[in-house]
């Protein structure tokens, strides 16, 4: 589901939740079984809660969806607007401090670490205000991605980065403000010193 565009063969909410749990199990070396993911993975619980909220929001139960999302914010420490569009097999590592705005779009097979914000930059108050992530994007811990920008597929955003402009496909960005430190398309390191300092998370 490139860039969050819904396909006709898009699976149901429960199938999506099962895919999310399987993806989390594959990515989490601390989990020994699917039961571990279901019982103990806060990130998976957050993603699955959003799946339910988003279904309610898009089927005419907007107030209920927003109320449940508010409860999730208190219980699980994540603030994801039920209108946000999330693709298949999303994994959130830990999930504490996650903030995702209402017009954010996340593609398939993305990995988001704790403390990430997909927010607005204050320039656009109407229409598309939040980022779009392509497929297979990794966003490191405490990174901040702001505005109606696009992060290309297979891009990597380093921990603590502040991203306020479009990110091409298949590159790594890091720093404040974020800049390209690796270009995986060319197998070229633009800034060797900066690329060695890229961090994702201490969680795994």
Secondary structure, DSSP 8 states (H G I E B T S, - for coil): -GGG---TT---HHHHHHHHHHHHHHH-TT--SHHHHHHH-HHHHHHHHHHHHHHHHHTT-HHHHHHHHHHHHHHHS-EE-TT-EE-TT-EESS-TT-EE-TT-EE-TT-EE-TT-EEE--SS--SS--S-EE-TT-EE-TT-EEESS-EE-TT-EE-TT-EE-S-B-TTEEEETBTTEEEEETTTTB-S-HHHHHT----S--
